[in-house]
Amino acid sequence: MDSFLKRRYFECLLIILYLIVGFVPYFNAIDKIAPQYLYLSIVNSLAAIYILFTSKKVVFKYASYVIASLFGLVIWSFISLIHAINQAEVLIETSRVIIFLFAFVNLYLLINRNQSLLKYVPYLISFIVLIEISLVYERFIERFTYGTYSRDMGLRAFAGNINMTAFSILLKLPFLLYTISRLKLKFILSFLILTSYVFCLFLLGSRGANLMFVVVVSLLFILHFIYKHKFIKEKKYLIFLLISTAVAGTINSQLFKNNNSLSVIERSTNLDTSSTQQRLRFYSGALESIKQHPVLGVGIGNWKLHATEYDKPYMQDYTVPYHVHNDFLEICAELGLPGFILYFGIFLWLFFLIFKVVKSKEFENNNYSYLILICFISLTVYLADSFLNFPFTRPLMQIQNLFFWAVILVIIGQNYTFKNIFS
């Protein structure tokens, strides 16, 4: 094997190591993110050393804005040391943003120098999601007792909580469906895979993921009809998905017809719950904090300390609102409007580029146009998760987010030319 192939295989391995961060064991840690951040630091170091010793020149093109924005977020987070109550938390959370910054740079450079990997991305993501589903089913089979089974947090499997598991699975649906259509699987096999996927999603019982599933399916149909020759070419696979959804929903309803905690219809339609009311309280407290500290915020990582001020009438024992359950509000509360713009401005930049791309003439002839559309849907799922949970601090979700950013920017950088003041 020549040195060129060895380098390509090693680059592929590094990318895979990033994407499997969710499978890192707990190692007796209370929160799984601790070993995950340590793992990412090691992978970052390996990737950075490799890139430094094998690259003569690097060009970021449209990724320049993302890197500048993440670097600005690091600086702004560090500045919050000045006014934060808990400075140790500032250092901890800032170090995590630095890890994400380096992860994005490494992923972008690895993908950019190994663009032949792009055509395998849907297959790789599909393989990972099938493993994730298998782990959920393994936990379910261990715990299930007919008639007495209730929503089990043990189903989180590889993730920190059950909602994160659901959204992690959901944002991979476009890749899975594309893979099935690309391989031209027969109806029976497609039906079994998609039914298992949808039933697993419903089994996890995340209201947000269930409702977002409807949005994702709608987007898949819309993009199919608009970009049929560049997306999921055969409509029958979308029909397979609808049939699988109906069957999975029926099985769920029959299996858990007397269990409101797992019945997909009951959970998805009943929004007036204690969980919903709790989130609304958290949102109200975060908005009040933003009004009081609109520019500087309270310091990154310090929301958990200020949250007690707004939620203390409802607190029990030592339970505190650790997160706002809305990254839009939490980032704005902790880092003010500048921090909010630095982070979520990246999504606006990406969506602006995607809009420019799909309107261009080159889009019709680009072999990787479908990947831009698929990643766009997945980023939409990530933003929905950001509105309901806290993926910003979770390596499992954030690495996938950074990977989608890198894939989109590599494709655009190599195939399109727009005026870019950030290069």
The 8 nearest C-alpha neighbors of each residue, nearest first, counted from 0:
[[1, 4, 2, 5, 3, 6, 8, 7],
 [2, 0, 3, 4, 5, 6, 7, 8],
 [1, 3, 5, 4, 6, 0, 7, 8],
 [4, 2, 6, 5, 1, 7, 0, 8],
 [5, 3, 7, 6, 2, 1, 8, 0],
 [4, 6, 2, 8, 3, 7, 9, 1],
 [7, 5, 9, 3, 4, 8, 10, 2],
 [8, 6, 4, 10, 9, 5, 11, 3],
 [7, 9, 11, 5, 10, 6, 4, 12],
 [8, 10, 12, 6, 11, 7, 5, 13],
 [11, 9, 7, 13, 12, 8, 109, 6],
 [10, 12, 8, 14, 9, 13, 15, 7],
 [11, 13, 9, 15, 10, 14, 16, 8],
 [12, 14, 16, 10, 15, 11, 9, 17],
 [15, 13, 11, 17, 16, 12, 10, 18],
 [14, 16, 18, 12, 17, 13, 19, 11],
 [17, 15, 13, 14, 19, 18, 12, 20],
 [16, 18, 14, 15, 19, 20, 13, 398],
 [17, 19, 15, 16, 20, 14, 399, 398],
 [20, 18, 21, 16, 22, 17, 15, 23],
 [19, 21, 22, 18, 23, 17, 395, 35],
 [22, 20, 395, 19, 23, 157, 158, 394],
 [21, 23, 20, 19, 157, 24, 158, 395],
 [22, 24, 21, 20, 35, 25, 34, 19],
 [25, 23, 26, 22, 31, 34, 157, 35],
 [24, 26, 31, 27, 28, 34, 23, 30],
 [25, 27, 28, 24, 34, 31, 23, 29],
 [28, 26, 25, 29, 24, 31, 30, 34],
 [27, 29, 25, 30, 26, 31, 33, 34],
 [30, 28, 27, 31, 25, 33, 32, 26],
 [29, 31, 28, 32, 33, 159, 25, 34],
 [32, 30, 25, 33, 34, 159, 28, 35],
 [31, 33, 35, 30, 34, 36, 393, 394],
 [32, 34, 35, 36, 31, 30, 37, 28],
 [35, 33, 37, 36, 32, 38, 31, 25],
 [36, 34, 32, 38, 33, 37, 39, 23],
 [35, 37, 39, 38, 33, 34, 32, 40],
 [38, 36, 34, 40, 35, 39, 41, 33],
 [37, 39, 35, 41, 36, 40, 34, 42],
 [40, 38, 42, 36, 41, 37, 43, 35],
 [41, 39, 43, 37, 38, 42, 36, 44],
 [40, 42, 44, 38, 39, 43, 45, 37],
 [41, 43, 39, 45, 44, 40, 46, 38],
 [44, 42, 40, 46, 41, 45, 39, 47],
 [43, 45, 41, 47, 42, 46, 48, 40],
 [44, 46, 42, 48, 43, 47, 49, 41],
 [45, 47, 49, 43, 44, 48, 42, 50],
 [48, 46, 50, 44, 49, 45, 43, 51],
 [49, 47, 51, 45, 50, 46, 44, 52],
 [48, 50, 46, 52, 47, 51, 53, 45],
 [51, 49, 47, 53, 52, 48, 54, 46],
 [52, 50, 48, 49, 53, 54, 47, 55],
 [51, 53, 49, 50, 54, 48, 55, 47],
 [54, 52, 50, 51, 49, 55, 48, 6],
 [55, 53, 56, 50, 51, 52, 57, 49],
 [54, 56, 53, 57, 51, 52, 50, 58],
 [55, 57, 54, 58, 53, 51, 50, 59],
 [58, 56, 59, 54, 55, 108, 112, 50],
 [57, 59, 60, 56, 108, 422, 63, 62],
 [58, 60, 62, 63, 61, 57, 422, 412],
 [59, 61, 422, 62, 63, 58, 412, 421],
 [62, 60, 63, 412, 59, 408, 64, 422],
 [63, 61, 59, 65, 64, 60, 408, 66],
 [64, 62, 66, 61, 59, 65, 422, 421],
 [63, 65, 67, 62, 66, 421, 68, 61],
 [66, 64, 68, 62, 67, 63, 345, 69],
 [65, 67, 69, 63, 68, 64, 70, 62],
 [68, 66, 70, 64, 65, 69, 71, 63],
 [67, 69, 71, 65, 341, 70, 66, 64],
 [70, 68, 72, 66, 71, 67, 100, 65],
 [69, 71, 73, 67, 72, 68, 66, 74],
 [72, 70, 68, 74, 69, 73, 67, 75],
 [71, 73, 69, 75, 70, 74, 76, 341],
 [72, 74, 70, 76, 71, 75, 93, 77],
 [75, 73, 77, 71, 76, 72, 78, 70],
 [76, 74, 78, 72, 77, 73, 71, 79],
 [77, 75, 73, 79, 74, 78, 93, 72],
 [76, 78, 74, 79, 75, 80, 73, 93],
 [77, 79, 75, 80, 76, 81, 74, 82],
 [78, 80, 298, 81, 76, 77, 82, 83],
 [81, 79, 78, 83, 86, 82, 77, 89],
 [80, 82, 79, 78, 83, 86, 77, 298],
 [81, 83, 80, 79, 84, 298, 297, 295],
 [84, 82, 298, 80, 85, 297, 79, 86],
 [83, 85, 86, 82, 301, 298, 297, 304],
 [86, 84, 87, 83, 88, 301, 89, 300],
 [87, 85, 89, 88, 80, 83, 84, 90],
 [86, 88, 90, 89, 85, 91, 80, 92],
 [89, 87, 91, 300, 86, 90, 85, 92],
 [90, 88, 86, 299, 92, 87, 91, 300],
 [89, 91, 93, 87, 88, 92, 94, 86],
 [90, 92, 88, 94, 89, 93, 87, 95],
 [91, 93, 95, 89, 94, 90, 300, 88],
 [94, 92, 96, 90, 95, 91, 76, 89],
 [93, 95, 97, 91, 92, 96, 90, 98],
 [96, 94, 98, 92, 97, 93, 99, 91],
 [95, 97, 99, 93, 98, 94, 100, 73],
 [98, 96, 100, 94, 95, 99, 101, 93],
 [97, 99, 95, 101, 96, 100, 102, 94],
 [98, 100, 102, 96, 97, 101, 103, 95],
 [101, 99, 97, 103, 102, 98, 69, 96],
 [100, 102, 104, 98, 103, 99, 105, 97],
 [103, 101, 99, 105, 100, 104, 43, 106],
 [102, 104, 106, 100, 101, 105, 401, 107],
 [105, 103, 101, 107, 102, 106, 108, 100],
 [104, 106, 102, 108, 103, 107, 109, 101],
 [107, 105, 103, 109, 108, 104, 102, 110],
 [106, 108, 405, 104, 110, 105, 109, 111],
 [107, 109, 111, 105, 110, 106, 112, 104],
 [110, 108, 106, 112, 111, 107, 105, 10],
 [111, 109, 113, 107, 108, 112, 114, 106],
 [110, 112, 108, 109, 113, 114, 409, 107],
 [113, 111, 109, 110, 114, 108, 107, 115],
 [114, 112, 110, 115, 111, 116, 109, 7],
 [115, 113, 116, 117, 111, 110, 112, 409],
 [114, 116, 117, 113, 118, 119, 110, 112],
 [115, 117, 114, 119, 118, 113, 120, 110],
 [118, 116, 120, 119, 115, 114, 110, 406],
 [117, 119, 116, 120, 115, 121, 367, 114],
 [120, 118, 117, 122, 116, 121, 123, 115],
 [119, 121, 123, 117, 122, 118, 124, 116],
 [122, 120, 174, 124, 123, 119, 178, 125],
 [123, 121, 125, 119, 120, 124, 178, 126],
 [122, 124, 120, 126, 125, 121, 119, 127],
 [123, 125, 127, 121, 126, 122, 120, 128],
 [126, 124, 175, 122, 128, 127, 123, 121],
 [127, 125, 123, 129, 124, 128, 122, 130],
 [126, 128, 124, 130, 125, 129, 131, 123],
 [127, 129, 131, 125, 130, 126, 168, 132],
 [130, 128, 132, 126, 131, 127, 133, 125],
 [131, 129, 133, 127, 128, 132, 134, 126],
 [132, 130, 128, 134, 129, 133, 127, 135],
 [131, 133, 129, 135, 134, 130, 128, 136],
 [134, 132, 130, 136, 131, 135, 137, 129],
 [133, 135, 137, 131, 132, 136, 156, 130],
 [136, 134, 132, 138, 154, 137, 133, 156],
 [137, 135, 139, 133, 138, 134, 140, 132],
 [136, 138, 134, 140, 135, 139, 133, 141],
 [139, 137, 141, 135, 136, 140, 154, 142],
 [138, 140, 136, 142, 141, 137, 143, 135],
 [141, 139, 137, 143, 142, 138, 136, 135],
 [142, 140, 138, 139, 143, 137, 136, 144],
 [143, 141, 139, 140, 138, 144, 148, 151],
 [142, 144, 140, 139, 148, 141, 145, 147],
 [145, 143, 148, 147, 146, 142, 140, 149],
 [144, 146, 147, 148, 143, 254, 255, 149],
 [145, 147, 148, 144, 255, 257, 258, 254],
 [148, 146, 145, 144, 149, 143, 258, 257],
 [147, 149, 144, 143, 146, 145, 150, 142],
 [150, 148, 151, 260, 147, 261, 258, 143],
 [151, 149, 260, 261, 152, 148, 204, 203],
 [150, 152, 153, 154, 149, 148, 203, 142],
 [151, 153, 154, 155, 161, 150, 160, 203],
 [152, 154, 151, 155, 156, 138, 161, 139],
 [153, 155, 156, 152, 135, 138, 151, 139],
 [154, 156, 161, 160, 153, 158, 164, 152],
 [157, 155, 154, 135, 158, 134, 153, 138],
 [158, 156, 22, 21, 155, 159, 131, 164],
 [159, 157, 155, 164, 160, 156, 21, 163],
 [158, 160, 31, 155, 163, 157, 161, 30],
 [161, 159, 155, 163, 158, 162, 164, 152],
 [160, 162, 155, 164, 163, 152, 203, 154],
 [163, 161, 165, 164, 205, 160, 166, 203],
 [162, 164, 166, 165, 161, 160, 167, 158],
 [163, 165, 161, 167, 162, 158, 166, 155],
 [164, 166, 162, 168, 163, 167, 200, 208],
 [167, 165, 169, 163, 168, 164, 208, 170],
 [168, 166, 164, 165, 169, 170, 163, 396],
 [169, 167, 165, 166, 171, 170, 128, 164],
 [168, 170, 166, 171, 172, 167, 165, 212],
 [169, 171, 377, 172, 380, 167, 168, 166],
 [170, 172, 169, 174, 168, 173, 175, 124],
 [171, 173, 175, 169, 174, 170, 176, 168],
 [174, 172, 176, 175, 171, 373, 177, 170],
 [175, 173, 121, 177, 171, 172, 176, 125],
 [176, 174, 125, 172, 178, 177, 173, 179],
 [177, 175, 179, 173, 178, 174, 172, 180],
 [176, 178, 180, 174, 175, 179, 181, 231],
 [179, 177, 181, 175, 176, 180, 121, 122],
 [180, 178, 176, 182, 177, 181, 184, 183],
 [179, 181, 183, 177, 178, 182, 236, 176],
 [182, 180, 178, 183, 179, 177, 231, 184],
 [181, 183, 179, 180, 184, 178, 177, 185],
 [184, 182, 180, 181, 179, 185, 178, 189],
 [185, 183, 182, 179, 189, 188, 186, 180],
 [184, 186, 188, 187, 189, 183, 190, 179],
 [185, 187, 189, 188, 190, 184, 239, 236],
 [188, 186, 190, 189, 185, 191, 184, 192],
 [187, 189, 191, 190, 186, 185, 192, 184],
 [190, 188, 186, 192, 187, 191, 184, 193],
 [189, 191, 187, 193, 188, 192, 186, 194],
 [192, 190, 188, 194, 189, 193, 195, 187],
 [193, 191, 195, 189, 190, 194, 196, 188],
 [192, 194, 196, 190, 195, 191, 243, 189],
 [193, 195, 243, 197, 191, 196, 192, 247],
 [196, 194, 192, 198, 193, 197, 191, 199],
 [195, 197, 193, 199, 194, 198, 192, 200],
 [196, 198, 200, 194, 199, 195, 244, 193],
 [197, 199, 247, 201, 195, 200, 196, 202],
 [200, 198, 202, 196, 197, 201, 195, 203],
 [199, 201, 197, 198, 202, 203, 165, 196],
 [200, 202, 198, 204, 203, 199, 263, 197],
 [203, 201, 199, 204, 200, 198, 261, 251],
 [202, 204, 201, 200, 205, 165, 161, 199],
 [203, 205, 202, 201, 261, 206, 263, 266],
 [204, 206, 208, 162, 207, 203, 209, 165],
 [207, 205, 267, 209, 208, 266, 204, 210],
 [206, 208, 210, 205, 209, 211, 387, 384],
 [207, 209, 211, 205, 210, 206, 166, 212],
 [210, 208, 212, 206, 211, 207, 205, 267],
 [209, 211, 207, 212, 208, 213, 206, 267],
 [212, 210, 214, 208, 213, 209, 207, 215],
 [211, 213, 215, 209, 210, 214, 208, 216],
 [212, 214, 216, 211, 215, 210, 217, 209],
 [215, 213, 211, 217, 212, 216, 218, 210],
 [216, 214, 218, 212, 217, 213, 219, 211],
 [215, 217, 219, 213, 218, 214, 212, 220],
 [216, 218, 214, 220, 215, 219, 213, 221],
 [219, 217, 221, 215, 220, 216, 222, 214],
 [220, 218, 216, 222, 217, 221, 223, 215],
 [219, 221, 223, 217, 218, 222, 224, 216],
 [222, 220, 218, 223, 224, 219, 217, 225],
 [221, 223, 225, 219, 224, 220, 226, 218],
 [224, 222, 227, 220, 226, 221, 225, 231],
 [223, 225, 227, 221, 222, 226, 220, 219],
 [224, 226, 222, 223, 227, 221, 220, 228],
 [227, 225, 229, 223, 222, 228, 224, 230],
 [226, 228, 223, 232, 224, 230, 229, 225],
 [227, 229, 232, 226, 230, 231, 223, 363],
 [230, 228, 226, 369, 227, 368, 232, 231],
 [229, 231, 369, 227, 232, 226, 228, 223],
 [232, 230, 233, 223, 177, 227, 180, 229],
 [231, 233, 227, 228, 230, 234, 229, 223],
 [234, 232, 235, 231, 236, 180, 237, 227],
 [233, 235, 237, 236, 232, 238, 231, 223],
 [234, 236, 238, 237, 233, 239, 240, 180],
 [237, 235, 239, 238, 234, 180, 233, 240],
 [236, 238, 240, 239, 234, 235, 241, 220],
 [237, 239, 235, 241, 236, 240, 242, 234],
 [238, 240, 236, 242, 237, 241, 243, 235],
 [241, 239, 237, 243, 238, 242, 244, 193],
 [240, 242, 244, 238, 243, 239, 245, 237],
 [243, 241, 239, 245, 244, 240, 238, 246],
 [242, 244, 194, 240, 246, 241, 245, 193],
 [245, 243, 241, 247, 242, 246, 248, 197],
 [244, 246, 248, 242, 243, 247, 249, 241],
 [245, 247, 249, 243, 248, 244, 250, 242],
 [248, 246, 198, 244, 250, 249, 245, 194],
 [249, 247, 251, 245, 246, 250, 244, 252],
 [248, 250, 246, 252, 251, 247, 245, 253],
 [249, 251, 247, 253, 252, 248, 254, 246],
 [250, 252, 248, 254, 249, 253, 255, 247],
 [253, 251, 256, 249, 255, 250, 262, 254],
 [254, 252, 256, 250, 251, 255, 249, 262],
 [253, 255, 251, 252, 250, 256, 145, 262],
 [256, 254, 258, 252, 262, 257, 253, 251],
 [255, 257, 252, 253, 258, 254, 262, 259],
 [258, 256, 255, 259, 146, 262, 254, 253],
 [257, 259, 255, 260, 256, 261, 262, 149],
 [258, 260, 262, 261, 265, 257, 266, 256],
 [261, 259, 258, 150, 262, 149, 266, 204],
 [262, 260, 259, 258, 204, 150, 263, 255],
 [263, 261, 259, 265, 255, 252, 264, 258],
 [262, 264, 266, 265, 201, 267, 261, 204],
 [265, 263, 267, 262, 266, 268, 252, 248],
 [264, 266, 262, 268, 263, 267, 259, 269],
 [267, 265, 263, 269, 264, 268, 262, 206],
 [268, 266, 206, 264, 265, 269, 263, 209],
 [269, 267, 265, 266, 270, 264, 206, 263],
 [270, 268, 266, 271, 265, 267, 272, 264],
 [269, 271, 272, 268, 275, 267, 266, 206],
 [272, 270, 269, 275, 273, 276, 274, 268],
 [273, 271, 275, 274, 270, 276, 269, 277],
 [272, 274, 276, 275, 277, 271, 278, 270],
 [275, 273, 277, 272, 276, 278, 271, 270],
 [276, 274, 278, 272, 277, 273, 271, 279],
 [277, 275, 273, 279, 278, 274, 272, 280],
 [276, 278, 274, 280, 275, 279, 273, 281],
 [277, 279, 281, 275, 280, 276, 282, 274],
 [278, 280, 282, 276, 281, 277, 283, 275],
 [281, 279, 283, 277, 278, 282, 284, 276],
 [280, 282, 278, 284, 323, 279, 283, 285],
 [283, 281, 279, 285, 280, 284, 286, 278],
 [282, 284, 280, 286, 281, 285, 279, 287],
 [283, 285, 287, 281, 309, 282, 286, 280],
 [284, 286, 288, 282, 287, 283, 332, 328],
 [287, 285, 289, 283, 288, 284, 282, 290],
 [286, 288, 284, 290, 285, 289, 283, 291],
 [287, 289, 285, 291, 286, 290, 332, 292],
 [290, 288, 293, 332, 286, 292, 291, 287],
 [289, 291, 287, 288, 293, 292, 286, 285],
 [290, 292, 288, 289, 293, 287, 296, 286],
 [293, 291, 296, 289, 290, 294, 295, 288],
 [294, 292, 289, 335, 290, 296, 336, 291],
 [295, 293, 335, 336, 292, 296, 337, 334],
 [296, 294, 335, 334, 292, 293, 297, 79],
 [295, 297, 335, 334, 333, 292, 332, 298],
 [296, 298, 333, 83, 301, 332, 295, 334],
 [299, 297, 333, 83, 79, 301, 296, 334],
 [298, 300, 333, 89, 301, 76, 334, 92],
 [299, 301, 88, 89, 302, 92, 298, 333],
 [302, 300, 298, 303, 299, 304, 297, 85],
 [301, 303, 305, 304, 306, 300, 333, 297],
 [304, 302, 321, 306, 301, 305, 320, 322],
 [305, 303, 302, 301, 306, 307, 308, 84],
 [304, 306, 302, 307, 308, 303, 301, 309],
 [307, 305, 303, 308, 309, 304, 302, 320],
 [306, 308, 311, 310, 309, 305, 304, 319],
 [307, 309, 306, 305, 311, 310, 304, 284],
 [308, 310, 284, 307, 306, 311, 305, 312],
 [311, 309, 307, 312, 313, 308, 306, 314],
 [310, 312, 314, 307, 313, 308, 309, 306],
 [313, 311, 310, 314, 309, 315, 307, 308],
 [314, 312, 311, 310, 315, 277, 309, 280],
 [315, 313, 311, 312, 318, 310, 319, 316],
 [314, 316, 318, 317, 313, 319, 311, 312],
 [315, 317, 318, 314, 319, 313, 311, 312],
 [318, 316, 315, 319, 314, 320, 307, 311],
 [317, 319, 316, 315, 314, 320, 321, 307],
 [318, 320, 321, 317, 307, 314, 303, 306],
 [321, 319, 322, 306, 303, 323, 318, 307],
 [322, 320, 303, 319, 323, 302, 306, 304],
 [323, 321, 324, 320, 303, 389, 302, 329],
 [322, 324, 325, 281, 329, 282, 320, 285],
 [325, 323, 388, 322, 387, 389, 326, 278],
 [324, 326, 386, 387, 388, 323, 327, 385],
 [325, 327, 329, 385, 389, 328, 330, 386],
 [328, 326, 325, 329, 330, 331, 386, 385],
 [327, 329, 331, 326, 325, 330, 332, 285],
 [330, 328, 326, 332, 331, 323, 327, 333],
 [329, 331, 333, 332, 328, 334, 326, 327],
 [330, 332, 335, 339, 328, 334, 329, 333],
 [333, 331, 289, 329, 296, 330, 335, 334],
 [332, 334, 296, 297, 298, 299, 330, 331],
 [335, 333, 296, 338, 331, 295, 330, 298],
 [336, 334, 296, 294, 331, 295, 293, 338],
 [335, 337, 339, 338, 294, 331, 293, 340],
 [338, 336, 340, 339, 335, 341, 294, 334],
 [339, 337, 334, 341, 340, 336, 335, 72],
 [338, 340, 336, 331, 337, 342, 341, 330],
 [341, 339, 344, 337, 338, 343, 342, 336],
 [340, 342, 338, 68, 344, 339, 72, 337],
 [343, 341, 344, 340, 339, 345, 338, 68],
 [342, 344, 345, 346, 340, 339, 341, 347],
 [343, 345, 340, 347, 346, 342, 341, 348],
 [346, 344, 348, 343, 347, 342, 65, 349],
 [347, 345, 349, 348, 344, 343, 350, 342],
 [346, 348, 344, 350, 345, 349, 351, 343],
 [347, 349, 345, 351, 346, 350, 344, 352],
 [348, 350, 346, 352, 351, 347, 353, 345],
 [351, 349, 353, 347, 352, 348, 354, 346],
 [350, 352, 348, 354, 349, 353, 347, 355],
 [353, 351, 355, 349, 354, 350, 356, 348],
 [352, 354, 350, 356, 355, 351, 349, 357],
 [355, 353, 351, 352, 356, 357, 350, 358],
 [356, 354, 352, 358, 353, 357, 351, 359],
 [355, 357, 353, 359, 358, 354, 352, 362],
 [356, 358, 354, 359, 362, 355, 353, 360],
 [359, 357, 355, 356, 354, 360, 362, 353],
 [360, 358, 356, 361, 357, 362, 355, 363],
 [359, 361, 362, 363, 358, 364, 357, 356],
 [362, 360, 363, 364, 359, 365, 415, 356],
 [363, 361, 365, 360, 364, 357, 359, 356],
 [362, 364, 361, 365, 360, 229, 368, 359],
 [365, 363, 361, 362, 366, 360, 368, 367],
 [364, 366, 362, 367, 368, 363, 361, 414],
 [367, 365, 368, 364, 369, 229, 363, 362],
 [368, 366, 369, 370, 365, 371, 410, 118],
 [367, 369, 371, 370, 365, 366, 362, 229],
 [368, 370, 230, 372, 367, 371, 229, 373],
 [371, 369, 373, 372, 367, 368, 374, 407],
 [370, 372, 374, 368, 369, 373, 407, 375],
 [373, 371, 375, 369, 370, 374, 376, 368],
 [374, 372, 370, 376, 375, 371, 173, 369],
 [373, 375, 377, 371, 376, 372, 403, 370],
 [374, 376, 372, 378, 373, 377, 371, 379],
 [377, 375, 379, 373, 374, 378, 380, 372],
 [376, 378, 170, 374, 380, 379, 375, 381],
 [377, 379, 381, 375, 380, 376, 374, 382],
 [380, 378, 376, 382, 377, 381, 383, 375],
 [381, 379, 377, 383, 378, 382, 170, 384],
 [380, 382, 378, 384, 379, 383, 385, 377],
 [381, 383, 385, 379, 384, 380, 378, 386],
 [384, 382, 380, 386, 385, 381, 379, 387],
 [383, 385, 381, 387, 382, 386, 388, 380],
 [386, 384, 382, 326, 383, 388, 387, 325],
 [385, 387, 325, 383, 384, 388, 326, 382],
 [388, 386, 325, 384, 324, 385, 383, 207],
 [389, 387, 324, 325, 385, 384, 386, 390],
 [388, 390, 326, 324, 391, 385, 325, 392],
 [391, 389, 393, 392, 396, 385, 397, 388],
 [392, 390, 389, 393, 397, 326, 385, 396],
 [391, 393, 390, 389, 394, 397, 95, 92],
 [392, 394, 390, 395, 396, 391, 397, 32],
 [395, 393, 397, 396, 398, 392, 35, 32],
 [396, 394, 21, 393, 397, 398, 20, 399],
 [397, 395, 399, 394, 390, 398, 393, 400],
 [396, 398, 400, 394, 399, 395, 391, 393],
 [399, 397, 401, 400, 394, 396, 395, 402],
 [398, 400, 402, 397, 396, 401, 403, 18],
 [399, 401, 397, 403, 398, 402, 396, 404],
 [402, 400, 404, 398, 403, 399, 103, 397],
 [401, 403, 399, 405, 404, 400, 398, 406],
 [402, 404, 406, 400, 405, 401, 374, 407],
 [405, 403, 401, 407, 402, 406, 408, 400],
 [404, 406, 107, 402, 408, 403, 407, 409],
 [407, 405, 403, 409, 408, 404, 402, 410],
 [408, 406, 410, 404, 405, 409, 371, 411],
 [407, 409, 411, 405, 410, 406, 412, 62],
 [408, 410, 412, 406, 411, 407, 111, 405],
 [411, 409, 407, 413, 408, 412, 414, 406],
 [410, 412, 408, 415, 414, 413, 409, 407],
 [413, 411, 409, 410, 408, 414, 415, 60],
 [412, 414, 410, 411, 409, 415, 416, 408],
 [413, 415, 411, 412, 410, 416, 365, 361],
 [416, 414, 411, 412, 413, 417, 361, 356],
 [415, 417, 418, 414, 412, 411, 413, 419],
 [418, 416, 419, 415, 355, 352, 61, 412],
 [417, 419, 420, 416, 421, 422, 61, 415],
 [418, 420, 421, 422, 417, 61, 60, 416],
 [419, 421, 422, 418, 64, 61, 63, 60],
 [422, 420, 419, 64, 63, 61, 60, 67],
 [421, 60, 63, 420, 419, 61, 59, 64]]
